[in-house]
Amino acid sequence: MKKYIFKSKRLGFRTWNSADLDAFAAINQDSEVMHFFQNPYTVEESRDRMKLMNSNFEKDNFCYFAVDFLETGELAGTLGMGRKTFPASFTPCIDIGWRFGKNYWNLGLATEGALACLEYARSLGIEQIHSYASTANKASTRVMEKIGMEFLEEFVHQELQDSPHLQPFSAYKITL
């Protein structure tokens, strides 16, 4: 039985463990899943991300969580929050973001999970959450709108200048 920090109807949110590496690396190496990222991640980069997220959870009580599909217990992807400090008008901020394996697309899981994550953020006393995605990533910006976030601005992500195909980005925010 896995220990979840919180759940939604179909998803369980937890910290990462070594057994997640194969499934997480497969998600991060899928070119469709990673279309709106600079590059797919290597297995080592996936392992490093898992360690970083657990470290972030120890500091903040939040991170980009490992998210299981409760019906099967399988790792569906990642969804959660992180601190962002890159140069932008809305940073520093706490960001909400998600990435699911293709088997879990078009099921409403990102919206369901993001709403549960916002409730968790409220329980921690967080007052405002931001999110951003490549403006071309309509699936993610739709989720931002569905969870009640307001469009803030379109911007050029300074740390991703070498990835012009991702520019511009759309930023959203919600007050909790």
C-alpha positions as CSV (number, residue, x, y, z in Angstrom):
1,M,0.0,0.0,0.0
2,K,1.5,3.3,-1.1
3,K,1.4,6.3,1.3
4,Y,-0.1,9.3,-0.4
5,I,0.3,12.9,0.8
6,F,-3.1,13.7,-0.8
7,K,-5.5,12.2,-3.4
8,S,-8.0,13.3,-6.0
9,K,-10.8,10.9,-7.2
10,R,-8.4,9.0,-9.5
11,L,-4.9,10.2,-8.5
12,G,-2.5,9.7,-5.6
13,F,0.2,12.2,-4.9
14,R,3.5,11.1,-3.3
15,T,7.2,11.6,-3.1
16,W,9.5,9.7,-5.5
17,N,11.2,6.4,-4.9
18,S,13.7,4.4,-6.9
19,A,11.1,2.0,-8.3
20,D,9.6,5.0,-10.2
21,L,12.7,5.5,-12.4
22,D,11.9,3.3,-15.3
23,A,8.4,4.6,-15.7
24,F,9.4,8.2,-15.2
25,A,12.3,7.9,-17.6
26,A,10.0,6.4,-20.2
27,I,7.7,9.4,-19.9
28,N,10.6,11.8,-20.1
29,Q,12.1,10.1,-23.2
30,D,8.8,10.1,-25.2
31,S,9.2,12.7,-27.9
32,E,5.4,13.5,-28.0
33,V,5.3,14.0,-24.2
34,M,8.4,16.2,-24.3
35,H,7.4,18.1,-27.4
36,F,7.1,21.4,-25.5
37,F,10.4,20.9,-23.6
38,Q,13.9,21.6,-24.8
39,N,14.9,18.0,-25.0
40,P,13.8,14.6,-23.8
41,Y,15.6,13.7,-20.5
42,T,18.2,10.9,-20.2
43,V,17.7,8.3,-17.5
44,E,20.2,10.1,-15.4
45,E,18.4,13.4,-15.8
46,S,15.2,11.7,-14.7
47,R,16.9,10.2,-11.7
48,D,18.3,13.6,-10.8
49,R,14.9,15.2,-11.1
50,M,13.4,12.7,-8.7
51,K,16.1,13.4,-6.2
52,L,15.6,17.1,-6.6
53,M,11.9,16.8,-6.1
54,N,12.3,14.8,-2.9
55,S,14.7,17.4,-1.6
56,N,12.3,20.2,-2.5
57,F,9.5,18.4,-0.6
58,E,11.7,18.1,2.5
59,K,12.3,21.9,2.4
60,D,8.8,23.1,1.3
61,N,6.3,20.3,1.8
62,F,5.6,20.5,-1.9
63,C,7.3,19.5,-5.1
64,Y,6.4,18.1,-8.5
65,F,4.9,14.9,-7.1
66,A,5.0,11.4,-8.4
67,V,1.3,10.8,-9.4
68,D,-0.2,7.3,-9.5
69,F,-3.4,6.3,-11.3
70,L,-5.2,4.8,-8.3
71,E,-7.2,2.2,-10.3
72,T,-3.9,0.5,-11.4
73,G,-1.3,1.9,-9.0
74,E,0.8,2.8,-12.0
75,L,2.9,6.0,-12.2
76,A,0.8,8.2,-14.5
77,G,3.2,11.2,-14.5
78,T,4.1,14.2,-12.3
79,L,2.1,17.1,-11.1
80,G,2.8,19.6,-8.4
81,M,4.5,22.8,-7.5
82,G,8.0,24.3,-7.6
83,R,9.7,27.6,-6.9
84,K,10.7,29.5,-10.0
85,T,13.2,32.3,-10.0
86,F,14.1,32.8,-13.7
87,P,13.9,36.4,-14.9
88,A,10.3,37.3,-15.6
89,S,7.8,40.0,-14.3
90,F,6.0,37.4,-12.2
91,T,9.0,35.7,-10.6
92,P,10.0,34.7,-8.0
93,C,6.8,32.6,-7.7
94,I,5.4,29.2,-6.9
95,D,4.5,27.4,-10.1
96,I,2.1,24.5,-10.8
97,G,2.9,22.1,-13.6
98,W,2.2,18.6,-14.9
99,R,3.4,16.0,-17.3
100,F,1.6,12.7,-17.9
101,G,2.4,9.6,-20.0
102,K,0.4,9.4,-23.2
103,N,-1.7,6.6,-21.9
104,Y,-3.2,9.2,-19.4
105,W,-3.9,12.0,-21.9
106,N,-7.4,13.2,-22.6
107,L,-8.9,11.8,-19.5
108,G,-9.2,15.0,-17.5
109,L,-6.4,13.9,-15.1
110,A,-4.3,17.1,-15.4
111,T,-7.3,19.2,-14.5
112,E,-8.5,16.9,-11.7
113,G,-5.0,16.7,-10.3
114,A,-4.3,20.4,-10.6
115,L,-7.4,21.2,-8.7
116,A,-6.4,18.8,-5.9
117,C,-2.9,20.3,-5.9
118,L,-4.4,23.8,-5.5
119,E,-6.4,22.6,-2.4
120,Y,-3.2,21.2,-1.0
121,A,-1.4,24.5,-1.6
122,R,-4.3,26.3,0.3
123,S,-3.7,23.9,3.2
124,L,-0.1,25.0,3.3
125,G,-1.1,28.7,3.4
126,I,0.1,29.4,-0.1
127,E,-1.8,32.5,-1.4
128,Q,-0.9,32.6,-5.1
129,I,0.2,30.1,-7.8
130,H,1.5,30.8,-11.2
131,S,1.8,28.6,-14.2
132,Y,3.4,29.0,-17.7
133,A,3.7,27.0,-20.9
134,S,4.7,27.5,-24.4
135,T,1.8,29.5,-26.0
136,A,1.6,26.7,-28.6
137,N,0.9,24.2,-25.9
138,K,-2.9,24.5,-26.0
139,A,-3.5,21.4,-23.9
140,S,-1.7,23.0,-20.9
141,T,-3.1,26.5,-21.3
142,R,-6.6,24.9,-21.4
143,V,-5.9,23.2,-18.1
144,M,-4.8,26.5,-16.6
145,E,-8.0,28.1,-17.7
146,K,-10.2,25.1,-16.5
147,I,-8.7,25.3,-13.0
148,G,-9.6,29.0,-12.8
149,M,-6.3,30.6,-13.6
150,E,-6.3,34.0,-15.2
151,F,-4.1,34.9,-18.2
152,L,-1.3,37.2,-17.0
153,E,0.9,37.8,-20.0
154,E,2.8,36.4,-22.9
155,F,6.6,36.5,-22.4
156,V,9.9,35.4,-23.8
157,H,11.5,32.8,-21.4
158,Q,15.0,34.2,-21.0
159,E,16.5,30.8,-20.0
160,L,15.1,29.1,-23.1
161,Q,16.6,31.5,-25.7
162,D,18.3,28.6,-27.5
163,S,14.8,27.0,-28.1
164,P,13.0,29.5,-30.3
165,H,10.4,26.9,-31.3
166,L,9.1,27.1,-27.7
167,Q,8.7,30.9,-27.6
168,P,6.6,32.8,-26.6
169,F,5.3,31.5,-23.3
170,S,1.9,32.3,-21.7
171,A,1.8,33.0,-18.0
172,Y,-1.2,32.5,-15.8
173,K,-2.0,33.0,-12.1
174,I,-4.6,32.2,-9.4
175,T,-5.1,33.7,-6.0
176,L,-6.1,31.0,-3.4
